[in-house]
Amino acid sequence: QLKTPVGRGRAFLRYCLVHRQLAESLQLCLLDPESLCEWYYARSPFLSPKRRAEILGSLYELDCVTFHLAL
């Protein structure tokens, strides 16, 4: 069903929101600083520990929201 990378990405985001796993999933992706440097430019907020903490904090607040999205 999901034929494009954008479609798979959207499905992943919907799944994470419905199951309240978006912040945790992103946090796991951000654990390896060497990989982050390969994928993101130096000015990316994901490379700044302060900005990364702010982003993750905001995403963890989404855990309180109930999403009913068609998967």
C-alpha positions in Angstrom: 0.0 0.0 0.0 2.7 2.5 0.9 4.7 2.9 -2.2 6.6 6.2 -1.6 9.0 7.3 1.1 6.7 10.2 2.0 3.8 7.8 2.4 5.8 5.5 4.6 7.0 8.4 6.7 3.4 9.7 7.2 2.3 6.2 8.2 5.1 6.0 10.7 4.2 9.4 12.2 0.5 8.4 12.4 1.4 5.1 14.1 3.7 6.8 16.6 1.1 9.4 17.5 -1.7 6.9 18.0 0.5 4.7 20.1 2.1 7.6 22.0 5.6 6.7 20.9 6.7 9.6 18.7 9.1 11.2 21.3 10.6 7.8 22.3 11.1 6.8 18.7 12.8 10.0 17.8 14.9 9.9 21.0 16.2 6.4 19.9 17.1 7.8 16.5 19.1 10.6 18.1 21.2 8.5 20.3 24.1 8.1 17.9 25.8 11.5 17.4 28.1 10.2 14.6 25.1 9.2 12.5 23.4 12.5 13.2 26.4 14.4 11.8 26.2 12.3 8.6 22.5 13.1 8.0 22.2 16.7 9.3 23.9 20.0 8.6 25.9 21.6 11.4 23.1 24.1 12.1 20.4 21.5 12.6 18.5 21.7 15.9 19.0 17.9 16.3 22.8 18.5 16.7 22.4 21.0 19.5 21.8 19.2 22.8 19.7 22.2 24.1 17.5 22.3 21.1 17.2 18.5 20.9 16.0 18.5 24.5 13.4 21.2 23.8 12.1 19.3 20.8 11.9 16.0 22.7 10.2 17.7 25.6 7.5 19.1 23.3 7.0 15.7 21.8 6.7 14.0 25.2 3.9 16.5 26.0 2.0 15.1 23.0 1.7 11.8 24.9 -1.2 13.4 26.8 -3.1 13.9 23.6 -5.3 11.1 22.3 -5.0 10.7 18.5 -7.6 8.7 16.5 -6.0 8.6 13.1 -6.8 6.1 10.3 -3.9 3.8 10.0 
